[in-house]
Amino acid sequence: EAGVAQSPRYKIIEKRQSVAFWCNPISGHATLYWYQQILGQGPKLLIQFQNNGVVDDSQLPKDRFSAERLKGVDSTLKIQPAKLEDSAVYLCASSLGPGNTIYFGEGSWLTVV
Amino acid sequence: AQSVTQLGSHVSVSEGALVLLRCNYSSSVPPYLFWYVQYPNQGLQLLLKYTTGATLVKGINGFEAEFKKSETSFHLTKPSAHMSDAAEYFCAVDSGANSKLTFGKGITLSVRP
């Protein structure tokens, strides 16, 4: 069974530029998450989708971050404009739904210089 | 609200020694508890989880954890450390209907030959 796929794996951009990350969850998984993991910290939930609807985006900095899951499968996370403090690993995860195991991708590493 | 406390940032043990990684949680409802492991440049992999039932749960790679409600703890143990156990370990709690994980800040485990 294929796992959660993410791309690109690594990205270096200058501050004020934009970047987009893509995630393909495990087939059949209705719930999709984006987490931000800053070096030395645990992952922090940015946004949670159930199919193509947003369940929780309370910790998403909406002035610069956006995410969508238009067809209830793939998802993209965009940052525009990027700040130095956005340097982190962006983890995508998915699950069959509430109460089921959450599986993580390998992450997209962002460095903002 | 839910939270996880992982005291300390680094634990070092000798190969063959007992591994003990501590985790305390706060939750307003009966929690689901998880331990994830993260190897360098990889995503998070589920080690084990507690949902209901038996309070001693066994996971992959010889790890186990015991849920102690009275102590609000979910410490991770392994009787004999192996070099391949060197990684970062995250405790997480889910106490909501939407399966939203809240992570601790993680503990880095080093194993000395």
Interface residues (C-beta under 8 A of the other chain):
Chain A: V4 T31 G40 Q41 G42 P43 K44 L45 Q48 Q50 V55 D56 L91 A93 S95 G97 P98 G99 N100 T101 I102 Y103 F104 G105 E106 G107
Chain B: V4 S9 Y32 Y36 N41 Q42 G43 L44 Q45 L46 K49 T51 F90 A92 A97 N98 S99 K100 L101 T102 F103 G104 K105 G106
